[in-house]
Amino acid sequence: MLGERNPIPALRSSSRARFLLPAAAFVVVAALLLYSAITDASLATRLALQLVLVVTGGVLFVRVWLESRQERRPLDRERLVRSALAESEEQFRTLVANVPGAVYRCAATSPWTMDFCSDEIEDITGFPASDFMGDFPRTMASVMHEDDRPGVEANVAAALSSGLPFTLEFRIVHVDGSIRWVYERGQPMRSPAGDHLWLDGAIFDITDRIESSRQLRESHTRLELAGLATGSAVYEWDLRTHDTAWTESMTSTFGYPAEAIEPSYDWWLSRLHPEDRARVDHERTQATSALDTTGFSQEYRFLAADGSWRHVIDRSLLARDRSGIATHAVGAMIDVTETKKLEEQLRQSQKLDAVGQLAGGVAHDFNNMLTAISGYADFLEAYSGSDAVVRRNVAGIKAGADRASSLTRQLLAFTRRQVLESKVLEVNRIVRDAHGLIGRLIREDVLVTLQLDSGPARIKADPNQLEQVLVNLVVNARDAMPQGGEIVISTKNVRLGEGHREQGIPVPAGDYVQLLVEDDGHGMDEKVAARAFEPFFTTKALGIGTGLGLATVYGIVKQSGGFIFLESAPTEGTRARIYLRTTKEALTVELPEAIKSGGRERGQGTILVVEDEELVRSVLIEALENKGYETLAAGTGSEALELADVHVGPIDLVVTDVILPGITGPEVARALAERRPEARILYISGYTDTIVLDRDRDGTAPLLVKPFSMQQLYERIEEVLDSSSRQTEPYQLPRTA
């Protein structure tokens, strides 16, 4: 090739030798032709010489032409070879310059001395390429991180043994001291004779890729921790392929094991509630197709691994390419099921408060009217003598008043605004006592079974209201079994630990009595059961029931400081579980009826009646005078104090309304404590709100809640007047909340 002897001069020498013979022949023939012309040779001779001259000249011309062609061909070939070589070298330089890494040829064994190295090695190591190929060459081993060198040597040795290509990832130490990651791909090469072995390959700087991977792992870890901390499942959704990647929080949030989670949009979509699926899919399509949205937020129900439907808030942000097309969505599915339940409880509470405010306001005036109606009915009954017609009509009036009073109590019960006469009682005794009443309320085809805890089950509650709870639950169970069945009432002492929850509702730790009423009736579906405690909600036929039964139960239980949970399913019956706090206080001792009534035929003493409602004041005055008491009547607190100041003689009892215009009943009582220390106090009120009743009260005087009968009034007055002759516990204001 370029190092061999040039053949062109030799070719030229041989061509001159081949040219001499025809040239000499041509000269000889030309000379003979000239001689024949001079010597006047014959025409034939001259023509023969001319013909020979032409032939000889033609041969000479052809020889010259051929020789010139033969001389020009090696020159053309040389130029072509030189041009191709230059072009190949330029292409190699361009190719190497455009490789995003350093191309090399080096020794096959460590320290891998370079025979050739492209300039890009300086971008990777900080050292120029000449440092790797000079008289004192720098080697790859000298810049390689010492911890990675053994692994690189082992991998290269394996490649040399197999003759296969190899790939490596290792660290190098840059000239500035920083650590860089590189990727190397090489191929063992061997000379045709097999006596020489070297490595050809390329090295690429992958520091940015490694750093991005590290940041991505850290970001994924943070997302995972955020998902676990917020109770949400974090995901990335590829909008082009619909591939969806989930973090491990999908398992912790919704219970799906990793092997059950498919990385696809369709897997997620198939687990949406059928009623939500089309809407959610359509909203996502619109949000991801629009060019002006940054993300989307949705609410839907998602099927958990245990088969339950979880309420989810899904918030996602969109990533877009340079053209503005959304390519990915990164978001989180937040389980808000418990929050939804709390919101529903808040709405229910607000609803009950609104109804309670209305019922409480109406109850005050309504109770005043019922007190007057009941009082005058008592008067009519007393004056009727033996007139059966009058007595029958009076009985109808009193029954209507009692019915109206019962409805008022029910309205106040579910709003938790009725006054409870709390006592320390034994739950099992209440259940046994109620069992006799329940027997009169059910049909013969319904069996009521008691399963009572053998241990003491003592609570503080209103026994009448607790009995009402049992009656309402049993009646509700009876109506759920039109073909008959069994109702089981059971009690059990339980101790609940910290963090105890039922149906998502926390129950404080402590000792409770569990009161359970269950039936094997037709049951309720989830939607009906969720509304079972709503006032006026009923599934019974029109005209059957008021829709207040379970609402009343709920109100009484909550007002008593307890918890109630309803479990039901179609064809599987219903179970009402109630938790009531136990107490270690002594049982309330009931006084004998003879002591309660006082056994008095006629009243003795002077009673001051303070009542702003004239109708109620009139009936109270008449009732007390009929009983034999002397009475003083006042419509306001100020008037009552004036009467107390001018009255000659003792005042044995003050019967006063709690809420009065101007000076309140408790203020009257405190003023009279100084002026009339002998006077005892009995409060009456048509209000049912403890906050109102407790205002300015010391809580030691008894309270008689309207409406009440005249007999109830007599009994309470005698109880108060007789309290000085026997030891009684201080009276505590009944609770309403």
Secondary structure as UniProt FT lines:
FT   TURN            2..3
FT   HELIX           8..38
FT   TURN            39..40
FT   HELIX           43..98
FT   STRAND          102..107
FT   TURN            110..111
FT   STRAND          114..117
FT   TURN            119..120
FT   HELIX           121..125
FT   HELIX           130..133
FT   HELIX           140..143
FT   TURN            146..148
FT   HELIX           149..162
FT   STRAND          166..173
FT   TURN            175..176
FT   STRAND          179..190
FT   TURN            192..193
FT   STRAND          197..205
FT   HELIX           207..230
FT   STRAND          232..238
FT   TURN            239..241
FT   STRAND          243..246
FT   HELIX           249..254
FT   HELIX           258..260
FT   HELIX           265..269
FT   TURN            270..271
FT   HELIX           274..289
FT   STRAND          295..303
FT   TURN            305..306
FT   STRAND          309..320
FT   TURN            322..323
FT   STRAND          326..335
FT   HELIX           337..383
FT   TURN            385..386
FT   HELIX           388..414
FT   TURN            415..416
FT   STRAND          423..426
FT   HELIX           427..439
FT   TURN            440..441
FT   TURN            444..445
FT   STRAND          446..451
FT   STRAND          458..461
FT   HELIX           463..479
FT   TURN            482..483
FT   STRAND          485..496
FT   TURN            498..499
FT   STRAND          501..502
FT   TURN            503..504
FT   STRAND          505..506
FT   STRAND          510..519
FT   HELIX           526..530
FT   TURN            531..533
FT   TURN            535..536
FT   TURN            542..543
FT   HELIX           549..559
FT   TURN            560..561
FT   STRAND          563..568
FT   TURN            570..571
FT   STRAND          574..582
FT   HELIX           593..597
FT   TURN            598..599
FT   STRAND          606..610
FT   HELIX           614..627
FT   STRAND          630..634
FT   HELIX           637..646
FT   STRAND          653..657
FT   HELIX           665..675
FT   TURN            677..678
FT   STRAND          680..685
FT   HELIX           690..693
FT   TURN            694..696
FT   STRAND          703..705
FT   HELIX           710..722
FT   HELIX           723..725
//
